[in-house]
Amino acid sequence: MADAPADARPGPAGTPALAIRDVRKLYGDLEAIRSVSLDVADGEFVSLLGPSGCGKSTLLMIVAGLGRASGGTVAIHGEPVTGPRRDTGVVFQSPVLLPWRSVLDNVLLPIEFQGLSRQTYEPRARDLLRMARIDQFADALPHQLSGGMKQRAAICRALVHEPGLLLMDEPFSALDAITRDEMGVELLRLWQTFRKTVVFVTHSIREAAFLSDRVLVMGRRPATIVEEVAIDLPRPRQIAMTEDEAFNRHVRRLRRAIEANHG
């Protein structure tokens, strides 16, 4: 496999994978985000949890370099974020697959955009499709896939160029409950294989508790982080554990934090 791009190199020892310092966002006179600071360690899975409209997706887009903060700084492995980076993968709420391209060609889009060698990265793309269990649809068009399969392809696309940081903006919100659970298990399986640093946006308390090492609860606008909850559940995780008291204790704590700050 090709060497990681220059901006994917880890920073000095002890440098967090992601460091957000006093980030603020204004839309005219409207304050959307107020003084958010946090660190995410290498290989950590962190969720931003809060109701729709609380600013969590806005914060994620600033981290991705797709939005601009009104103040504060964001750094990935010690390097300031000034725009989209080659060492960051993004999965959106919608899979955003190009309808005229095959699944494989959609997965390889970041390789084309970055001017990298298709010959070098196509084996990785096919491996990712196999691991996501959609390799038999490599030559299919997006309209031939279910919603869950499309999102699997989108996750493969976000991982194909070997990013160190994966940003996910409510990627399973449009799926039915059963498919959503299945996708959560699949995501964790991929995460444990590649051990990427993940920042995951969700409004689902149960989803945040199931996936995460830590959950950061965001308050009402202007958005701030009002509580941090460590999820000390064993891994690998399976859906059956959501029936356990240990899991539901975390769910109750997260629910109390949401209700206390959103009414």
C-alpha positions as CSV (number, residue, x, y, z in Angstrom):
1,M,0.0,0.0,0.0
2,A,1.2,3.5,-0.7
3,D,2.7,5.6,2.1
4,A,0.3,7.8,4.0
5,P,0.1,11.4,2.7
6,A,2.3,14.0,4.5
7,D,-0.5,15.5,6.5
8,A,-1.4,12.1,7.9
9,R,1.8,11.8,9.9
10,P,1.3,11.7,13.6
11,G,2.4,14.7,15.6
12,P,4.8,14.7,18.5
13,A,4.4,12.1,21.3
14,G,1.4,13.1,23.4
15,T,-0.2,15.2,20.8
16,P,-3.9,14.4,20.5
17,A,-5.3,13.1,17.2
18,L,-7.8,16.0,17.3
19,A,-7.5,19.2,19.4
20,I,-10.3,21.8,19.5
21,R,-9.7,25.0,21.4
22,D,-12.3,27.6,22.2
23,V,-14.1,27.2,18.8
24,R,-17.0,29.6,18.2
25,K,-19.4,30.0,15.3
26,L,-21.5,33.1,14.6
27,Y,-24.1,33.6,11.8
28,G,-24.4,37.3,11.9
29,D,-25.7,38.1,15.4
30,L,-26.7,34.4,16.0
31,E,-24.2,32.5,18.2
32,A,-24.4,28.9,17.1
33,I,-21.3,27.5,18.9
34,R,-19.8,29.0,22.1
35,S,-16.3,28.2,23.3
36,V,-16.0,24.4,22.6
37,S,-12.8,22.8,23.5
38,L,-12.0,19.1,23.5
39,D,-9.2,16.5,22.8
40,V,-9.6,13.2,21.0
41,A,-6.9,10.5,21.4
42,D,-5.5,8.4,18.6
43,G,-7.8,5.4,18.0
44,E,-10.6,6.8,20.2
45,F,-14.3,6.6,19.3
46,V,-16.1,9.8,20.5
47,S,-19.7,10.8,19.9
48,L,-21.2,14.2,19.9
49,L,-24.7,13.8,21.2
50,G,-27.6,16.3,21.2
51,P,-31.0,17.0,19.6
52,S,-31.3,18.2,16.0
53,G,-30.3,21.8,15.6
54,C,-27.9,22.0,18.6
55,G,-24.8,22.7,16.5
56,K,-23.1,19.3,16.5
57,S,-23.0,18.9,12.7
58,T,-21.8,22.5,12.4
59,L,-18.9,21.7,14.7
60,L,-18.1,18.5,12.7
61,M,-17.9,20.4,9.4
62,I,-15.5,22.9,11.0
63,V,-13.3,20.0,12.1
64,A,-13.5,18.6,8.5
65,G,-12.3,21.9,7.1
66,L,-15.7,22.3,5.2
67,G,-16.8,25.1,7.5
68,R,-15.0,28.1,9.0
69,A,-15.0,28.9,12.7
70,S,-15.6,32.5,13.9
71,G,-12.9,32.0,16.5
72,G,-10.7,29.4,18.1
73,T,-8.6,26.7,16.5
74,V,-8.8,23.1,15.3
75,A,-5.7,20.9,14.9
76,I,-5.2,17.4,13.7
77,H,-2.0,15.7,15.0
78,G,-0.8,19.2,15.9
79,E,-1.4,20.7,12.4
80,P,-4.0,23.5,12.1
81,V,-7.0,22.8,10.0
82,T,-7.4,25.4,7.3
83,G,-9.4,23.4,4.8
84,P,-10.2,19.8,3.8
85,R,-7.3,17.4,4.6
86,R,-6.1,14.3,2.9
87,D,-5.8,12.6,6.3
88,T,-9.5,13.0,7.1
89,G,-12.5,11.0,5.9
90,V,-16.1,12.2,6.1
91,V,-19.3,10.3,6.0
92,F,-22.5,12.4,5.6
93,Q,-26.1,11.8,6.5
94,S,-26.8,10.9,2.9
95,P,-24.4,8.5,1.1
96,V,-24.0,11.0,-1.8
97,L,-23.0,8.3,-4.3
98,L,-22.7,9.4,-8.0
99,P,-25.6,7.6,-9.7
100,W,-23.7,7.0,-13.0
101,R,-20.7,5.4,-11.3
102,S,-20.4,1.8,-10.1
103,V,-20.0,1.1,-6.4
104,L,-16.3,0.5,-6.9
105,D,-15.8,3.7,-8.8
106,N,-17.7,5.7,-6.2
107,V,-15.4,4.2,-3.5
108,L,-12.3,5.3,-5.5
109,L,-13.4,8.9,-5.9
110,P,-11.1,10.3,-3.2
111,I,-8.2,8.6,-5.0
112,E,-9.0,10.4,-8.2
113,F,-9.5,13.7,-6.4
114,Q,-6.2,13.5,-4.7
115,G,-4.3,12.4,-7.8
116,L,-3.3,9.1,-6.3
117,S,-2.8,5.9,-8.2
118,R,-5.9,3.8,-8.9
119,Q,-3.8,0.8,-9.5
120,T,-2.3,1.1,-6.1
121,Y,-5.6,1.7,-4.2
122,E,-8.1,-0.5,-6.1
123,P,-7.0,-3.6,-4.1
124,R,-7.7,-1.7,-0.9
125,A,-11.1,-0.5,-2.2
126,R,-12.0,-4.1,-3.0
127,D,-10.8,-5.3,0.4
128,L,-13.0,-2.7,2.0
129,L,-16.0,-3.7,0.0
130,R,-15.4,-7.3,1.0
131,M,-15.1,-6.3,4.7
132,A,-18.3,-4.3,4.4
133,R,-19.9,-7.4,2.8
134,I,-20.9,-5.7,-0.4
135,D,-18.1,-6.9,-2.6
136,Q,-20.6,-8.7,-4.8
137,F,-22.0,-5.3,-5.7
138,A,-18.8,-3.7,-6.8
139,D,-20.0,-3.3,-10.4
140,A,-23.6,-2.3,-9.4
141,L,-25.0,1.2,-9.7
142,P,-26.2,3.0,-6.6
143,H,-29.9,2.6,-7.4
144,Q,-29.5,-1.1,-7.2
145,L,-28.5,-0.9,-3.5
146,S,-30.5,-0.7,-0.3
147,G,-30.1,2.3,2.0
148,G,-27.8,0.3,4.3
149,M,-25.7,-0.9,1.4
150,K,-25.3,2.6,0.1
151,Q,-24.1,3.8,3.5
152,R,-21.6,0.9,3.6
153,A,-20.2,2.0,0.3
154,A,-20.0,5.6,1.6
155,I,-18.0,4.4,4.6
156,C,-15.7,2.4,2.3
157,R,-15.1,5.6,0.3
158,A,-14.2,7.5,3.4
159,L,-11.6,4.9,4.4
160,V,-10.1,4.1,1.0
161,H,-7.3,6.7,1.2
162,E,-6.3,5.6,4.7
163,P,-7.3,8.6,6.7
164,G,-6.2,8.8,10.3
165,L,-9.5,10.6,11.4
166,L,-13.0,9.6,10.4
167,L,-15.8,12.1,10.8
168,M,-19.4,10.8,10.7
169,D,-22.4,13.1,10.6
170,E,-25.5,11.0,11.6
171,P,-24.7,8.4,8.9
172,F,-27.5,6.0,10.0
173,S,-30.3,8.4,10.8
174,A,-32.3,7.6,7.6
175,L,-32.2,3.8,8.2
176,D,-34.8,1.7,9.9
177,A,-34.1,0.6,13.5
178,I,-33.0,-2.9,12.7
179,T,-30.7,-1.9,9.8
180,R,-29.3,0.9,12.0
181,D,-28.3,-1.6,14.7
182,E,-26.7,-3.8,12.1
183,M,-24.8,-0.9,10.7
184,G,-23.5,0.0,14.1
185,V,-22.1,-3.5,14.6
186,E,-20.5,-3.4,11.1
187,L,-19.0,0.0,11.8
188,L,-17.4,-1.2,15.1
189,R,-16.1,-4.2,13.3
190,L,-14.3,-2.0,10.7
191,W,-13.2,0.4,13.5
192,Q,-11.6,-2.4,15.5
193,T,-9.8,-3.6,12.3
194,F,-8.4,-0.2,11.3
195,R,-8.5,1.6,14.7
196,K,-9.1,5.0,13.2
197,T,-9.9,7.9,15.3
198,V,-13.7,8.5,15.0
199,V,-15.9,11.5,15.8
200,F,-19.5,10.5,15.4
201,V,-22.5,12.9,15.4
202,T,-25.8,11.5,16.6
203,H,-29.1,12.4,18.2
204,S,-29.7,8.8,19.3
205,I,-28.8,8.2,23.0
206,R,-28.8,4.4,22.5
207,E,-26.5,4.7,19.4
208,A,-24.0,6.9,21.2
209,A,-23.8,4.6,24.2
210,F,-23.4,1.5,22.0
211,L,-20.6,2.8,19.7
212,S,-18.5,5.1,21.9
213,D,-15.6,5.2,24.2
214,R,-16.8,8.7,25.3
215,V,-19.9,10.7,24.7
216,L,-19.9,14.5,24.7
217,V,-23.4,15.9,25.4
218,M,-24.0,19.2,23.7
219,G,-26.4,21.8,25.2
220,R,-28.9,24.0,23.5
221,R,-27.7,26.8,21.2
222,P,-25.3,28.4,21.5
223,A,-23.8,24.9,21.6
224,T,-21.4,24.0,24.3
225,I,-20.3,20.6,25.8
226,V,-22.3,20.3,29.0
227,E,-21.3,16.8,30.1
228,E,-18.7,14.1,29.2
229,V,-19.6,10.4,29.8
230,A,-17.1,7.6,29.6
231,I,-18.6,4.4,28.3
232,D,-16.8,1.6,30.1
233,L,-18.5,-1.3,28.4
234,P,-16.4,-4.2,27.1
235,R,-15.5,-4.6,23.4
236,P,-16.2,-6.1,21.0
237,R,-19.8,-5.0,21.4
238,Q,-22.9,-6.8,20.2
239,I,-26.6,-5.8,20.1
240,A,-27.5,-8.3,22.8
241,M,-25.6,-6.1,25.4
242,T,-28.2,-3.3,24.9
243,E,-30.5,-5.4,27.1
244,D,-28.0,-5.4,30.0
245,E,-28.3,-3.1,33.0
246,A,-24.7,-1.8,32.6
247,F,-25.6,-0.5,29.1
248,N,-28.9,1.0,30.2
249,R,-27.3,2.7,33.1
250,H,-25.2,4.7,30.6
251,V,-28.4,5.4,28.5
252,R,-30.2,6.8,31.6
253,R,-27.3,9.0,32.5
254,L,-27.1,10.4,28.9
255,R,-30.8,10.9,28.8
256,R,-30.7,12.9,32.1
257,A,-27.9,15.1,30.7
258,I,-30.0,15.8,27.5
259,E,-33.2,16.5,29.4
260,A,-31.4,18.8,31.9
261,N,-30.0,20.9,29.1
262,H,-32.8,20.9,26.6
263,G,-35.9,20.8,28.8
